[in-house]
């Protein structure tokens, strides 16, 4: 097992598995060697073939003819466990990266936005759309702009598997990115479950700090069944996925102005914009700071899960051109 990947051999195997996990196609030793250089690992083709024989024996990889090797489900599981200690805070790093990569200009409506990708069975996709309808109608989402992809196509960094349909929803970190481009430094504090009454935010009932997790909080809450998004959309009372940010108080007016422009493009993830030093949804705010609550981009998908539909969620799955998005109501 790779969970204690302390030896030199285990570290090399781990690097090889990381390269294989990032490809939907088989990779040969030449390609693997080139990709390893990104991680600062230099291995000859002969050395790679040696390590691949070890991964084959352990069941982490499988030969795919003359094209090379592919990672197996067992290999993916081992990779995830081995990387867990190194990935504490991974989500925070990912949020910062995607905010930086966001190039969307709300005034020209051009550029890329950050997305989450949800993968459904083809046979269940229409049922999933029906389950999500109420959440979009209630506005409990970052945006009603989405993108759909069939098997073999990509949404962000995700290749849609055979027999599946992918749905991209705008990730709330897009707001971070737009504010960053406007000159506003945004601190991402945590993701949580927010209680709402009459569709108005009341208090956070559960939170996970981004700096202490390797898995997106929304994904964790959806799996645990802690949200009540369908109920919130239907009655106005329930629990939704939300994220908490902080900004300097001096930037509040600029944030208010920028988010109003953003609304005109169909992106309306800001649920609450607090005031200087005042608690927001019972969360204390530091001196000369302002709290912001952003709705979770996966709220509609959470409603589909609540309806008993299986879905694989990949939060913060990459970027997509704004022009590729369509209204949910046009699907």
C-alpha positions, 0 to 999 in steps of 0.5 A, spaced: 500 500 500 502 507 498 499 510 504 505 511 507 509 513 501 516 514 504 521 510 500 523 512 494 520 507 490 513 508 493 514 516 491 516 514 484 510 509 483 505 515 486 508 520 481 506 515 476 499 513 478 498 521 479 500 522 471 495 516 469 490 518 473 490 525 469 489 521 463 482 518 460 487 514 455 492 509 456 499 512 456 506 509 454 512 510 458 515 515 453 509 520 455 509 518 462 516 520 463 515 527 459 509 528 464 513 526 470 517 532 469 512 537 471 512 534 478 520 534 478 521 527 477 526 524 472 525 517 470 528 513 464 523 509 460 526 503 463 525 505 470 518 507 468 517 500 465 520 497 472 515 501 476 509 499 472 510 492 473 510 493 480 503 497 479 501 491 475 502 486 480 499 490 485 493 491 481 493 499 481 494 499 473 492 494 467 496 494 460 492 496 454 495 493 449 501 497 445 498 503 447 501 503 454 497 502 461 491 505 465 490 506 472 485 501 475 479 503 480 484 500 486 489 504 483 485 510 484 483 508 491 490 507 493 492 514 490 487 518 494 489 515 500 496 516 499 495 523 497 490 525 503 495 527 508 498 532 503 492 534 501 489 538 507 488 545 504 487 542 497 481 545 496 483 552 499 489 552 494 484 550 488 479 555 490 485 560 489 487 557 483 481 557 479 479 565 482 486 567 479 484 563 472 477 566 472 478 571 466 470 573 465 469 580 464 461 581 466 461 588 462 463 584 455 460 578 457 467 574 455 472 570 458 472 563 462 468 562 468 469 556 474 465 550 474 462 544 478 461 538 473 456 533 475 455 526 472 449 522 471 446 516 467 443 518 461 437 514 463 436 518 469 438 525 466 431 528 465 428 526 471 434 529 474 433 536 471 425 535 473 428 535 480 432 541 479 427 545 476 424 548 483 431 550 485 433 554 479 426 557 479 427 559 487 434 562 485 437 558 490 443 557 485 449 561 483 446 562 476 441 558 471 446 558 466 449 551 465 452 546 460 451 539 458 456 534 455 455 527 452 460 521 453 467 523 450 466 530 451 469 535 456 467 539 461 472 543 465 478 538 466 472 532 466 471 527 460 464 524 460 464 517 461 461 512 456 453 512 458 453 518 462 451 525 461 455 531 464 452 537 467 456 544 468 454 549 473 457 555 475 462 555 481 461 560 486 469 561 486 467 565 479 465 571 484 472 570 487 475 571 480 471 577 478 472 581 484 479 579 484 480 582 477 476 588 480 482 589 485 478 586 491 482 581 495 477 575 497 478 570 503 475 564 502 473 561 509 469 555 509 463 552 506 457 550 510 450 548 510 445 554 511 438 554 514 433 559 511 426 561 513 422 564 507 428 564 503 432 568 507 438 566 510 438 565 518 444 561 520 450 556 519 448 549 522 454 546 519 461 548 517 468 545 514 474 550 514 477 550 507 484 550 510 483 543 513 479 539 508 482 535 501 474 534 499 469 540 497 465 541 503 459 541 499 460 534 496 461 532 503 454 535 505 451 532 499 453 525 501 451 526 508 444 528 506 445 534 511 442 539 506 434 540 505 435 544 498 428 541 495 424 543 501 427 550 501 425 551 494 418 548 495 416 552 502 422 557 503 424 553 509 430 548 509 437 548 509 442 550 503 449 549 501 453 556 502 460 558 502 463 564 506 468 569 504 471 575 507 473 582 504 476 588 507 471 593 509 474 599 504 472 594 498 465 593 500 462 599 495 466 596 489 463 589 491 456 591 491 457 595 484 461 589 481 456 584 483 450 588 481 454 588 474 455 580 475 447 579 476 446 582 469 450 577 466 445 571 469 450 570 475 447 572 482 451 568 487 451 573 492 446 571 498 448 576 503 453 582 503 454 584 510 456 590 513 463 592 517 464 588 523 457 586 523 456 578 524 453 575 518 448 569 519 451 568 526 458 568 524 463 573 527 467 578 523 473 581 524 474 589 525 474 592 518 472 586 515 465 584 511 462 578 511 459 575 504 455 569 503 455 565 497 450 560 494 453 553 493 453 552 485 451 544 487 444 546 490 440 544 484 444 537 484 443 536 491 436 536 490 437 531 484 440 527 490 434 528 495 430 525 489 434 519 489 438 520 483 445 517 483 450 523 481 458 523 481 460 530 483 467 533 481 467 540 484 471 546 482 472 541 476 476 547 471 474 552 467 469 554 461 468 559 456 462 563 458 459 563 451 458 556 451 453 556 457 446 556 456 439 557 460 437 551 464 430 553 462 432 551 454 434 544 456 
